[in-house]
Amino acid sequence: MLEQMITELYEEFGPSSFTNKWQGDPGGLLAEALSLLADLRLVHLVPGGILVCPAAARYRNITAVLPRPAYEGQFALDFP
């Protein structure tokens, strides 16, 4: 499926939309893109594909803090 996606991108935008290094190497571009996403811990490479990771999963011990809604006005902002 990933190979199909990169092929469709090359067909839609044309090879000249990519840098000289990748114009004739869609497979290399895909491999490099996946490597970058894996380095950023946005995907996990597995045999035969990838697992997409939620970005927040990269962080541990996160406590979400939401502002208390104002009693008047819209949320914490008071629009006249």
N, CA, C and O atoms as a Maestro MAE file, in Angstrom:
{
 s_m_m2io_version
 :::
 2.0.0
}

f_m_ct {
 s_m_title
 :::
 protein
 m_atom[320] {
  # First column is atom index #
  i_m_mmod_type
  r_m_x_coord
  r_m_y_coord
  r_m_z_coord
  i_m_residue_number
  s_m_chain_name
  s_m_pdb_residue_name
  s_m_pdb_atom_name
  i_m_atomic_number
  :::
  1 25 0.807 -1.179 0.000 1 A "MET " " N  " 7
  2 3 0.000 0.000 0.000 1 A "MET " " CA " 6
  3 2 0.864 1.262 0.000 1 A "MET " " C  " 6
  4 15 0.531 2.229 -0.686 1 A "MET " " O  " 8
  5 25 1.964 1.274 0.754 2 A "LEU " " N  " 7
  6 3 2.826 2.444 0.785 2 A "LEU " " CA " 6
  7 2 3.480 2.677 -0.575 2 A "LEU " " C  " 6
  8 15 3.627 3.816 -1.018 2 A "LEU " " O  " 8
  9 25 3.868 1.587 -1.227 3 A "GLU " " N  " 7
  10 3 4.461 1.714 -2.560 3 A "GLU " " CA " 6
  11 2 3.447 2.289 -3.545 3 A "GLU " " C  " 6
  12 15 3.794 3.094 -4.408 3 A "GLU " " O  " 8
  13 25 2.202 1.872 -3.408 4 A "GLN " " N  " 7
  14 3 1.137 2.394 -4.267 4 A "GLN " " CA " 6
  15 2 0.945 3.890 -4.017 4 A "GLN " " C  " 6
  16 15 0.748 4.658 -4.958 4 A "GLN " " O  " 8
  17 25 1.001 4.296 -2.763 5 A "MET " " N  " 7
  18 3 0.831 5.702 -2.420 5 A "MET " " CA " 6
  19 2 1.933 6.562 -3.038 5 A "MET " " C  " 6
  20 15 1.652 7.624 -3.593 5 A "MET " " O  " 8
  21 25 3.173 6.111 -2.944 6 A "ILE " " N  " 7
  22 3 4.281 6.890 -3.499 6 A "ILE " " CA " 6
  23 2 4.200 6.921 -5.019 6 A "ILE " " C  " 6
  24 15 4.541 7.930 -5.636 6 A "ILE " " O  " 8
  25 25 3.750 5.822 -5.634 7 A "THR " " N  " 7
  26 3 3.563 5.788 -7.083 7 A "THR " " CA " 6
  27 2 2.505 6.796 -7.505 7 A "THR " " C  " 6
  28 15 2.680 7.507 -8.494 7 A "THR " " O  " 8
  29 25 1.409 6.860 -6.760 8 A "GLU " " N  " 7
  30 3 0.349 7.818 -7.067 8 A "GLU " " CA " 6
  31 2 0.833 9.258 -6.911 8 A "GLU " " C  " 6
  32 15 0.446 10.130 -7.689 8 A "GLU " " O  " 8
  33 25 1.668 9.508 -5.918 9 A "LEU " " N  " 7
  34 3 2.229 10.852 -5.753 9 A "LEU " " CA " 6
  35 2 3.095 11.237 -6.944 9 A "LEU " " C  " 6
  36 15 3.022 12.364 -7.433 9 A "LEU " " O  " 8
  37 25 3.912 10.302 -7.407 10 A "TYR " " N  " 7
  38 3 4.761 10.566 -8.572 10 A "TYR " " CA " 6
  39 2 3.905 10.787 -9.818 10 A "TYR " " C  " 6
  40 15 4.226 11.634 -10.651 10 A "TYR " " O  " 8
  41 25 2.822 10.030 -9.944 11 A "GLU " " N  " 7
  42 3 1.947 10.204 -11.102 11 A "GLU " " CA " 6
  43 2 1.215 11.538 -11.049 11 A "GLU " " C  " 6
  44 15 1.079 12.214 -12.068 11 A "GLU " " O  " 8
  45 25 0.749 11.915 -9.881 12 A "GLU " " N  " 7
  46 3 -0.036 13.142 -9.746 12 A "GLU " " CA " 6
  47 2 0.822 14.396 -9.891 12 A "GLU " " C  " 6
  48 15 0.427 15.336 -10.579 12 A "GLU " " O  " 8
  49 25 1.986 14.421 -9.255 13 A "PHE " " N  " 7
  50 3 2.803 15.627 -9.242 13 A "PHE " " CA " 6
  51 2 3.945 15.601 -10.241 13 A "PHE " " C  " 6
  52 15 4.518 16.644 -10.558 13 A "PHE " " O  " 8
  53 25 4.281 14.423 -10.739 14 A "GLY " " N  " 7
  54 3 5.378 14.289 -11.684 14 A "GLY " " CA " 6
  55 2 6.712 14.203 -10.967 14 A "GLY " " C  " 6
  56 15 6.897 14.813 -9.914 14 A "GLY " " O  " 8
  57 25 7.648 13.444 -11.537 15 A "PRO " " N  " 7
  58 3 8.963 13.277 -10.903 15 A "PRO " " CA " 6
  59 2 9.701 14.602 -10.710 15 A "PRO " " C  " 6
  60 15 10.499 14.731 -9.781 15 A "PRO " " O  " 8
  61 25 9.449 15.583 -11.571 16 A "SER " " N  " 7
  62 3 10.172 16.856 -11.457 16 A "SER " " CA " 6
  63 2 9.779 17.631 -10.203 16 A "SER " " C  " 6
  64 15 10.439 18.613 -9.863 16 A "SER " " O  " 8
  65 25 8.726 17.218 -9.514 17 A "SER " " N  " 7
  66 3 8.326 17.866 -8.263 17 A "SER " " CA " 6
  67 2 9.254 17.502 -7.121 17 A "SER " " C  " 6
  68 15 9.235 18.148 -6.073 17 A "SER " " O  " 8
  69 25 10.063 16.477 -7.312 18 A "PHE " " N  " 7
  70 3 10.962 16.006 -6.270 18 A "PHE " " CA " 6
  71 2 12.387 16.437 -6.602 18 A "PHE " " C  " 6
  72 15 12.691 16.755 -7.751 18 A "PHE " " O  " 8
  73 25 13.252 16.448 -5.604 19 A "THR " " N  " 7
  74 3 14.638 16.831 -5.844 19 A "THR " " CA " 6
  75 2 15.302 15.828 -6.781 19 A "THR " " C  " 6
  76 15 14.804 14.721 -6.985 19 A "THR " " O  " 8
  77 25 16.421 16.233 -7.341 20 A "ASN " " N  " 7
  78 3 17.139 15.374 -8.296 20 A "ASN " " CA " 6
  79 2 17.417 13.992 -7.734 20 A "ASN " " C  " 6
  80 15 17.353 12.993 -8.451 20 A "ASN " " O  " 8
  81 25 17.724 13.945 -6.455 21 A "LYS " " N  " 7
  82 3 18.058 12.663 -5.818 21 A "LYS " " CA " 6
  83 2 16.896 11.682 -5.894 21 A "LYS " " C  " 6
  84 15 17.112 10.479 -6.045 21 A "LYS " " O  " 8
  85 25 15.649 12.186 -5.791 22 A "TRP " " N  " 7
  86 3 14.499 11.298 -5.703 22 A "TRP " " CA " 6
  87 2 13.688 11.208 -6.985 22 A "TRP " " C  " 6
  88 15 12.744 10.420 -7.041 22 A "TRP " " O  " 8
  89 25 14.009 11.977 -8.012 23 A "GLN " " N  " 7
  90 3 13.213 11.962 -9.239 23 A "GLN " " CA " 6
  91 2 13.118 10.582 -9.872 23 A "GLN " " C  " 6
  92 15 12.070 10.218 -10.406 23 A "GLN " " O  " 8
  93 25 14.165 9.835 -9.820 24 A "GLY " " N  " 7
  94 3 14.153 8.501 -10.412 24 A "GLY " " CA " 6
  95 2 14.152 7.383 -9.396 24 A "GLY " " C  " 6
  96 15 14.368 6.223 -9.749 24 A "GLY " " O  " 8
  97 25 13.911 7.715 -8.135 25 A "ASP " " N  " 7
  98 3 14.003 6.703 -7.087 25 A "ASP " " CA " 6
  99 2 12.858 6.825 -6.082 25 A "ASP " " C  " 6
  100 15 13.082 7.187 -4.927 25 A "ASP " " O  " 8
  101 25 11.618 6.522 -6.523 26 A "PRO " " N  " 7
  102 3 10.504 6.621 -5.576 26 A "PRO " " CA " 6
  103 2 10.636 5.665 -4.390 26 A "PRO " " C  " 6
  104 15 10.203 5.992 -3.285 26 A "PRO " " O  " 8
  105 25 11.218 4.508 -4.603 27 A "GLY " " N  " 7
  106 3 11.422 3.562 -3.507 27 A "GLY " " CA " 6
  107 2 12.388 4.104 -2.470 27 A "GLY " " C  " 6
  108 15 12.195 3.916 -1.269 27 A "GLY " " O  " 8
  109 25 13.423 4.773 -2.937 28 A "GLY " " N  " 7
  110 3 14.385 5.389 -2.025 28 A "GLY " " CA " 6
  111 2 13.758 6.517 -1.228 28 A "GLY " " C  " 6
  112 15 14.038 6.675 -0.040 28 A "GLY " " O  " 8
  113 25 12.905 7.306 -1.884 29 A "LEU " " N  " 7
  114 3 12.200 8.384 -1.196 29 A "LEU " " CA " 6
  115 2 11.294 7.817 -0.111 29 A "LEU " " C  " 6
  116 15 11.249 8.345 1.001 29 A "LEU " " O  " 8
  117 25 10.582 6.759 -0.423 30 A "LEU " " N  " 7
  118 3 9.698 6.126 0.556 30 A "LEU " " CA " 6
  119 2 10.507 5.608 1.738 30 A "LEU " " C  " 6
  120 15 10.121 5.815 2.889 30 A "LEU " " O  " 8
  121 25 11.615 4.942 1.471 31 A "ALA " " N  " 7
  122 3 12.449 4.404 2.548 31 A "ALA " " CA " 6
  123 2 12.995 5.526 3.425 31 A "ALA " " C  " 6
  124 15 13.028 5.400 4.650 31 A "ALA " " O  " 8
  125 25 13.417 6.608 2.810 32 A "GLU " " N  " 7
  126 3 13.957 7.736 3.568 32 A "GLU " " CA " 6
  127 2 12.870 8.420 4.400 32 A "GLU " " C  " 6
  128 15 13.110 8.816 5.540 32 A "GLU " " O  " 8
  129 25 11.682 8.555 3.826 33 A "ALA " " N  " 7
  130 3 10.567 9.162 4.553 33 A "ALA " " CA " 6
  131 2 10.174 8.300 5.751 33 A "ALA " " C  " 6
  132 15 9.935 8.819 6.841 33 A "ALA " " O  " 8
  133 25 10.108 6.997 5.552 34 A "LEU " " N  " 7
  134 3 9.763 6.096 6.655 34 A "LEU " " CA " 6
  135 2 10.826 6.111 7.741 34 A "LEU " " C  " 6
  136 15 10.513 6.031 8.929 34 A "LEU " " O  " 8
  137 25 12.073 6.214 7.334 35 A "SER " " N  " 7
  138 3 13.162 6.289 8.306 35 A "SER " " CA " 6
  139 2 13.043 7.557 9.147 35 A "SER " " C  " 6
  140 15 13.236 7.515 10.362 35 A "SER " " O  " 8
  141 25 12.728 8.677 8.510 36 A "LEU " " N  " 7
  142 3 12.545 9.930 9.239 36 A "LEU " " CA " 6
  143 2 11.378 9.828 10.215 36 A "LEU " " C  " 6
  144 15 11.494 10.225 11.375 36 A "LEU " " O  " 8
  145 25 10.251 9.294 9.741 37 A "LEU " " N  " 7
  146 3 9.080 9.146 10.619 37 A "LEU " " CA " 6
  147 2 9.371 8.218 11.791 37 A "LEU " " C  " 6
  148 15 8.883 8.440 12.899 37 A "LEU " " O  " 8
  149 25 10.164 7.179 11.547 38 A "ALA " " N  " 7
  150 3 10.541 6.262 12.630 38 A "ALA " " CA " 6
  151 2 11.472 6.958 13.618 38 A "ALA " " C  " 6
  152 15 11.338 6.773 14.828 38 A "ALA " " O  " 8
  153 25 12.417 7.760 13.114 39 A "ASP " " N  " 7
  154 3 13.315 8.503 13.999 39 A "ASP " " CA " 6
  155 2 12.538 9.470 14.887 39 A "ASP " " C  " 6
  156 15 12.908 9.695 16.040 39 A "ASP " " O  " 8
  157 25 11.468 10.038 14.353 40 A "LEU " " N  " 7
  158 3 10.632 10.960 15.117 40 A "LEU " " CA " 6
  159 2 9.631 10.225 16.004 40 A "LEU " " C  " 6
  160 15 8.852 10.847 16.727 40 A "LEU " " O  " 8
  161 25 9.664 8.894 15.939 41 A "ARG " " N  " 7
  162 3 8.771 8.015 16.696 41 A "ARG " " CA " 6
  163 2 7.296 8.274 16.377 41 A "ARG " " C  " 6
  164 15 6.431 8.216 17.251 41 A "ARG " " O  " 8
  165 25 7.037 8.560 15.101 42 A "LEU " " N  " 7
  166 3 5.660 8.724 14.647 42 A "LEU " " CA " 6
  167 2 5.138 7.441 14.022 42 A "LEU " " C  " 6
  168 15 3.927 7.243 13.928 42 A "LEU " " O  " 8
  169 25 6.045 6.568 13.595 43 A "VAL " " N  " 7
  170 3 5.685 5.240 13.091 43 A "VAL " " CA " 6
  171 2 6.655 4.234 13.683 43 A "VAL " " C  " 6
  172 15 7.752 4.583 14.121 43 A "VAL " " O  " 8
  173 25 6.231 2.988 13.686 44 A "HIS " " N  " 7
  174 3 7.086 1.879 14.120 44 A "HIS " " CA " 6
  175 2 7.176 0.918 12.952 44 A "HIS " " C  " 6
  176 15 6.161 0.400 12.484 44 A "HIS " " O  " 8
  177 25 8.396 0.678 12.479 45 A "LEU " " N  " 7
  178 3 8.587 -0.223 11.342 45 A "LEU " " CA " 6
  179 2 8.434 -1.672 11.802 45 A "LEU " " C  " 6
  180 15 9.045 -2.094 12.784 45 A "LEU " " O  " 8
  181 25 7.612 -2.418 11.078 46 A "VAL " " N  " 7
  182 3 7.391 -3.832 11.362 46 A "VAL " " CA " 6
  183 2 7.536 -4.596 10.052 46 A "VAL " " C  " 6
  184 15 7.420 -3.998 8.982 46 A "VAL " " O  " 8
  185 25 7.784 -5.895 10.107 47 A "PRO " " N  " 7
  186 3 7.882 -6.659 8.858 47 A "PRO " " CA " 6
  187 2 6.617 -6.509 8.021 47 A "PRO " " C  " 6
  188 15 5.518 -6.812 8.485 47 A "PRO " " O  " 8
  189 25 6.774 -6.047 6.808 48 A "GLY " " N  " 7
  190 3 5.649 -5.914 5.895 48 A "GLY " " CA " 6
  191 2 4.907 -4.598 5.972 48 A "GLY " " C  " 6
  192 15 3.911 -4.420 5.271 48 A "GLY " " O  " 8
  193 25 5.362 -3.658 6.808 49 A "GLY " " N  " 7
  194 3 4.655 -2.381 6.877 49 A "GLY " " CA " 6
  195 2 5.076 -1.530 8.043 49 A "GLY " " C  " 6
  196 15 6.206 -1.613 8.525 49 A "GLY " " O  " 8
  197 25 4.143 -0.706 8.492 50 A "ILE " " N  " 7
  198 3 4.406 0.200 9.602 50 A "ILE " " CA " 6
  199 2 3.197 0.243 10.525 50 A "ILE " " C  " 6
  200 15 2.076 -0.067 10.120 50 A "ILE " " O  " 8
  201 25 3.440 0.630 11.756 51 A "LEU " " N  " 7
  202 3 2.379 0.944 12.697 51 A "LEU " " CA " 6
  203 2 2.455 2.441 12.946 51 A "LEU " " C  " 6
  204 15 3.522 2.967 13.261 51 A "LEU " " O  " 8
  205 25 1.346 3.118 12.808 52 A "VAL " " N  " 7
  206 3 1.307 4.549 13.050 52 A "VAL " " CA " 6
  207 2 1.077 4.771 14.533 52 A "VAL " " C  " 6
  208 15 0.131 4.233 15.110 52 A "VAL " " O  " 8
  209 25 1.942 5.563 15.147 53 A "CYS " " N  " 7
  210 3 1.858 5.822 16.580 53 A "CYS " " CA " 6
  211 2 1.209 7.183 16.825 53 A "CYS " " C  " 6
  212 15 1.475 8.139 16.097 53 A "CYS " " O  " 8
  213 25 0.375 7.270 17.831 54 A "PRO " " N  " 7
  214 3 -0.132 8.595 18.195 54 A "PRO " " CA " 6
  215 2 1.026 9.450 18.680 54 A "PRO " " C  " 6
  216 15 1.883 8.970 19.423 54 A "PRO " " O  " 8
  217 25 1.059 10.693 18.274 55 A "ALA " " N  " 7
  218 3 2.175 11.571 18.628 55 A "ALA " " CA " 6
  219 2 2.323 11.710 20.136 55 A "ALA " " C  " 6
  220 15 3.446 11.782 20.633 55 A "ALA " " O  " 8
  221 25 1.233 11.748 20.869 56 A "ALA " " N  " 7
  222 3 1.306 11.904 22.318 56 A "ALA " " CA " 6
  223 2 1.945 10.689 22.991 56 A "ALA " " C  " 6
  224 15 2.414 10.796 24.124 56 A "ALA " " O  " 8
  225 25 1.971 9.551 22.325 57 A "ALA " " N  " 7
  226 3 2.555 8.351 22.918 57 A "ALA " " CA " 6
  227 2 4.069 8.488 23.076 57 A "ALA " " C  " 6
  228 15 4.691 7.711 23.800 57 A "ALA " " O  " 8
  229 25 4.655 9.462 22.408 58 A "ARG " " N  " 7
  230 3 6.092 9.665 22.539 58 A "ARG " " CA " 6
  231 2 6.454 10.239 23.900 58 A "ARG " " C  " 6
  232 15 7.603 10.143 24.332 58 A "ARG " " O  " 8
  233 25 5.488 10.829 24.569 59 A "TYR " " N  " 7
  234 3 5.746 11.495 25.837 59 A "TYR " " CA " 6
  235 2 5.172 10.664 26.980 59 A "TYR " " C  " 6
  236 15 4.128 10.028 26.835 59 A "TYR " " O  " 8
  237 25 5.843 10.675 28.083 60 A "ARG " " N  " 7
  238 3 5.397 9.906 29.232 60 A "ARG " " CA " 6
  239 2 4.977 10.868 30.345 60 A "ARG " " C  " 6
  240 15 5.458 11.999 30.425 60 A "ARG " " O  " 8
  241 25 4.091 10.404 31.178 61 A "ASN " " N  " 7
  242 3 3.655 11.169 32.348 61 A "ASN " " CA " 6
  243 2 3.095 12.538 31.985 61 A "ASN " " C  " 6
  244 15 3.418 13.534 32.631 61 A "ASN " " O  " 8
  245 25 2.270 12.589 30.970 62 A "ILE " " N  " 7
  246 3 1.638 13.843 30.580 62 A "ILE " " CA " 6
  247 2 0.344 13.998 31.356 62 A "ILE " " C  " 6
  248 15 -0.442 13.058 31.474 62 A "ILE " " O  " 8
  249 25 0.137 15.175 31.874 63 A "THR " " N  " 7
  250 3 -1.123 15.489 32.535 63 A "THR " " CA " 6
  251 2 -1.788 16.588 31.734 63 A "THR " " C  " 6
  252 15 -1.250 17.689 31.618 63 A "THR " " O  " 8
  253 25 -2.937 16.303 31.190 64 A "ALA " " N  " 7
  254 3 -3.659 17.307 30.413 64 A "ALA " " CA " 6
  255 2 -4.311 18.296 31.357 64 A "ALA " " C  " 6
  256 15 -4.945 17.916 32.341 64 A "ALA " " O  " 8
  257 25 -4.146 19.555 31.047 65 A "VAL " " N  " 7
  258 3 -4.745 20.604 31.865 65 A "VAL " " CA " 6
  259 2 -5.602 21.458 30.957 65 A "VAL " " C  " 6
  260 15 -5.119 22.020 29.974 65 A "VAL " " O  " 8
  261 25 -6.872 21.552 31.289 66 A "LEU " " N  " 7
  262 3 -7.800 22.375 30.526 66 A "LEU " " CA " 6
  263 2 -8.212 23.556 31.380 66 A "LEU " " C  " 6
  264 15 -8.419 23.406 32.584 66 A "LEU " " O  " 8
  265 25 -8.335 24.738 30.771 67 A "PRO " " N  " 7
  266 3 -8.753 25.893 31.569 67 A "PRO " " CA " 6
  267 2 -10.176 25.709 32.055 67 A "PRO " " C  " 6
  268 15 -11.003 25.086 31.389 67 A "PRO " " O  " 8
  269 25 -10.446 26.260 33.224 68 A "ARG " " N  " 7
  270 3 -11.805 26.224 33.746 68 A "ARG " " CA " 6
  271 2 -12.650 27.191 32.935 68 A "ARG " " C  " 6
  272 15 -12.219 28.313 32.672 68 A "ARG " " O  " 8
  273 25 -13.831 26.782 32.541 69 A "PRO " " N  " 7
  274 3 -14.669 27.701 31.779 69 A "PRO " " CA " 6
  275 2 -15.124 28.863 32.651 69 A "PRO " " C  " 6
  276 15 -15.409 28.700 33.837 69 A "PRO " " O  " 8
  277 25 -15.185 30.034 32.037 70 A "ALA " " N  " 7
  278 3 -15.673 31.214 32.755 70 A "ALA " " CA " 6
  279 2 -17.165 31.057 33.007 70 A "ALA " " C  " 6
  280 15 -17.868 30.403 32.238 70 A "ALA " " O  " 8
  281 25 -17.634 31.651 34.069 71 A "TYR " " N  " 7
  282 3 -19.056 31.565 34.380 71 A "TYR " " CA " 6
  283 2 -19.879 32.435 33.447 71 A "TYR " " C  " 6
  284 15 -21.065 32.181 33.237 71 A "TYR " " O  " 8
  285 25 -19.249 33.465 32.887 72 A "GLU " " N  " 7
  286 3 -19.925 34.326 31.929 72 A "GLU " " CA " 6
  287 2 -19.033 34.426 30.685 72 A "GLU " " C  " 6
  288 15 -17.821 34.225 30.766 72 A "GLU " " O  " 8
  289 25 -19.620 34.727 29.574 73 A "GLY " " N  " 7
  290 3 -18.839 34.843 28.358 73 A "GLY " " CA " 6
  291 2 -18.628 33.492 27.726 73 A "GLY " " C  " 6
  292 15 -19.245 32.503 28.121 73 A "GLY " " O  " 8
  293 25 -17.765 33.455 26.754 74 A "GLN " " N  " 7
  294 3 -17.525 32.219 26.007 74 A "GLN " " CA " 6
  295 2 -16.185 31.649 26.455 74 A "GLN " " C  " 6
  296 15 -15.140 32.249 26.204 74 A "GLN " " O  " 8
  297 25 -16.209 30.508 27.108 75 A "PHE " " N  " 7
  298 3 -15.049 29.833 27.649 75 A "PHE " " CA " 6
  299 2 -14.287 30.785 28.577 75 A "PHE " " C  " 6
  300 15 -14.908 31.464 29.394 75 A "PHE " " O  " 8
  301 25 -12.981 30.845 28.470 76 A "ALA " " N  " 7
  302 3 -12.203 31.703 29.341 76 A "ALA " " CA " 6
  303 2 -12.095 33.114 28.789 76 A "ALA " " C  " 6
  304 15 -11.584 34.003 29.471 76 A "ALA " " O  " 8
  305 25 -12.564 33.336 27.574 77 A "LEU " " N  " 7
  306 3 -12.500 34.655 26.963 77 A "LEU " " CA " 6
  307 2 -13.861 35.314 27.060 77 A "LEU " " C  " 6
  308 15 -14.887 34.654 26.901 77 A "LEU " " O  " 8
  309 25 -13.874 36.579 27.314 78 A "ASP " " N  " 7
  310 3 -15.133 37.302 27.440 78 A "ASP " " CA " 6
  311 2 -15.302 38.192 26.211 78 A "ASP " " C  " 6
  312 15 -14.669 39.243 26.112 78 A "ASP " " O  " 8
  313 25 -16.142 37.780 25.290 79 A "PHE " " N  " 7
  314 3 -16.402 38.569 24.087 79 A "PHE " " CA " 6
  315 2 -17.613 39.457 24.336 79 A "PHE " " C  " 6
  316 15 -18.668 38.967 24.740 79 A "PHE " " O  " 8
  317 25 -17.468 40.779 24.096 80 A "PRO " " N  " 7
  318 3 -18.621 41.660 24.311 80 A "PRO " " CA " 6
  319 2 -19.729 41.416 23.317 80 A "PRO " " C  " 6
  320 15 -20.764 42.080 23.371 80 A "PRO " " O  " 8
  :::
 }
 m_bond[319] {
  # First column is bond index #
  i_m_from
  i_m_to
  i_m_order
  :::
  1 1 2 1
  2 2 3 1
  3 3 4 2
  4 3 5 1
  5 5 6 1
  6 6 7 1
  7 7 8 2
  8 7 9 1
  9 9 10 1
  10 10 11 1
  11 11 12 2
  12 11 13 1
  13 13 14 1
  14 14 15 1
  15 15 16 2
  16 15 17 1
  17 17 18 1
  18 18 19 1
  19 19 20 2
  20 19 21 1
  21 21 22 1
  22 22 23 1
  23 23 24 2
  24 23 25 1
  25 25 26 1
  26 26 27 1
  27 27 28 2
  28 27 29 1
  29 29 30 1
  30 30 31 1
  31 31 32 2
  32 31 33 1
  33 33 34 1
  34 34 35 1
  35 35 36 2
  36 35 37 1
  37 37 38 1
  38 38 39 1
  39 39 40 2
  40 39 41 1
  41 41 42 1
  42 42 43 1
  43 43 44 2
  44 43 45 1
  45 45 46 1
  46 46 47 1
  47 47 48 2
  48 47 49 1
  49 49 50 1
  50 50 51 1
  51 51 52 2
  52 51 53 1
  53 53 54 1
  54 54 55 1
  55 55 56 2
  56 55 57 1
  57 57 58 1
  58 58 59 1
  59 59 60 2
  60 59 61 1
  61 61 62 1
  62 62 63 1
  63 63 64 2
  64 63 65 1
  65 65 66 1
  66 66 67 1
  67 67 68 2
  68 67 69 1
  69 69 70 1
  70 70 71 1
  71 71 72 2
  72 71 73 1
  73 73 74 1
  74 74 75 1
  75 75 76 2
  76 75 77 1
  77 77 78 1
  78 78 79 1
  79 79 80 2
  80 79 81 1
  81 81 82 1
  82 82 83 1
  83 83 84 2
  84 83 85 1
  85 85 86 1
  86 86 87 1
  87 87 88 2
  88 87 89 1
  89 89 90 1
  90 90 91 1
  91 91 92 2
  92 91 93 1
  93 93 94 1
  94 94 95 1
  95 95 96 2
  96 95 97 1
  97 97 98 1
  98 98 99 1
  99 99 100 2
  100 99 101 1
  101 101 102 1
  102 102 103 1
  103 103 104 2
  104 103 105 1
  105 105 106 1
  106 106 107 1
  107 107 108 2
  108 107 109 1
  109 109 110 1
  110 110 111 1
  111 111 112 2
  112 111 113 1
  113 113 114 1
  114 114 115 1
  115 115 116 2
  116 115 117 1
  117 117 118 1
  118 118 119 1
  119 119 120 2
  120 119 121 1
  121 121 122 1
  122 122 123 1
  123 123 124 2
  124 123 125 1
  125 125 126 1
  126 126 127 1
  127 127 128 2
  128 127 129 1
  129 129 130 1
  130 130 131 1
  131 131 132 2
  132 131 133 1
  133 133 134 1
  134 134 135 1
  135 135 136 2
  136 135 137 1
  137 137 138 1
  138 138 139 1
  139 139 140 2
  140 139 141 1
  141 141 142 1
  142 142 143 1
  143 143 144 2
  144 143 145 1
  145 145 146 1
  146 146 147 1
  147 147 148 2
  148 147 149 1
  149 149 150 1
  150 150 151 1
  151 151 152 2
  152 151 153 1
  153 153 154 1
  154 154 155 1
  155 155 156 2
  156 155 157 1
  157 157 158 1
  158 158 159 1
  159 159 160 2
  160 159 161 1
  161 161 162 1
  162 162 163 1
  163 163 164 2
  164 163 165 1
  165 165 166 1
  166 166 167 1
  167 167 168 2
  168 167 169 1
  169 169 170 1
  170 170 171 1
  171 171 172 2
  172 171 173 1
  173 173 174 1
  174 174 175 1
  175 175 176 2
  176 175 177 1
  177 177 178 1
  178 178 179 1
  179 179 180 2
  180 179 181 1
  181 181 182 1
  182 182 183 1
  183 183 184 2
  184 183 185 1
  185 185 186 1
  186 186 187 1
  187 187 188 2
  188 187 189 1
  189 189 190 1
  190 190 191 1
  191 191 192 2
  192 191 193 1
  193 193 194 1
  194 194 195 1
  195 195 196 2
  196 195 197 1
  197 197 198 1
  198 198 199 1
  199 199 200 2
  200 199 201 1
  201 201 202 1
  202 202 203 1
  203 203 204 2
  204 203 205 1
  205 205 206 1
  206 206 207 1
  207 207 208 2
  208 207 209 1
  209 209 210 1
  210 210 211 1
  211 211 212 2
  212 211 213 1
  213 213 214 1
  214 214 215 1
  215 215 216 2
  216 215 217 1
  217 217 218 1
  218 218 219 1
  219 219 220 2
  220 219 221 1
  221 221 222 1
  222 222 223 1
  223 223 224 2
  224 223 225 1
  225 225 226 1
  226 226 227 1
  227 227 228 2
  228 227 229 1
  229 229 230 1
  230 230 231 1
  231 231 232 2
  232 231 233 1
  233 233 234 1
  234 234 235 1
  235 235 236 2
  236 235 237 1
  237 237 238 1
  238 238 239 1
  239 239 240 2
  240 239 241 1
  241 241 242 1
  242 242 243 1
  243 243 244 2
  244 243 245 1
  245 245 246 1
  246 246 247 1
  247 247 248 2
  248 247 249 1
  249 249 250 1
  250 250 251 1
  251 251 252 2
  252 251 253 1
  253 253 254 1
  254 254 255 1
  255 255 256 2
  256 255 257 1
  257 257 258 1
  258 258 259 1
  259 259 260 2
  260 259 261 1
  261 261 262 1
  262 262 263 1
  263 263 264 2
  264 263 265 1
  265 265 266 1
  266 266 267 1
  267 267 268 2
  268 267 269 1
  269 269 270 1
  270 270 271 1
  271 271 272 2
  272 271 273 1
  273 273 274 1
  274 274 275 1
  275 275 276 2
  276 275 277 1
  277 277 278 1
  278 278 279 1
  279 279 280 2
  280 279 281 1
  281 281 282 1
  282 282 283 1
  283 283 284 2
  284 283 285 1
  285 285 286 1
  286 286 287 1
  287 287 288 2
  288 287 289 1
  289 289 290 1
  290 290 291 1
  291 291 292 2
  292 291 293 1
  293 293 294 1
  294 294 295 1
  295 295 296 2
  296 295 297 1
  297 297 298 1
  298 298 299 1
  299 299 300 2
  300 299 301 1
  301 301 302 1
  302 302 303 1
  303 303 304 2
  304 303 305 1
  305 305 306 1
  306 306 307 1
  307 307 308 2
  308 307 309 1
  309 309 310 1
  310 310 311 1
  311 311 312 2
  312 311 313 1
  313 313 314 1
  314 314 315 1
  315 315 316 2
  316 315 317 1
  317 317 318 1
  318 318 319 1
  319 319 320 2
  :::
 }
}
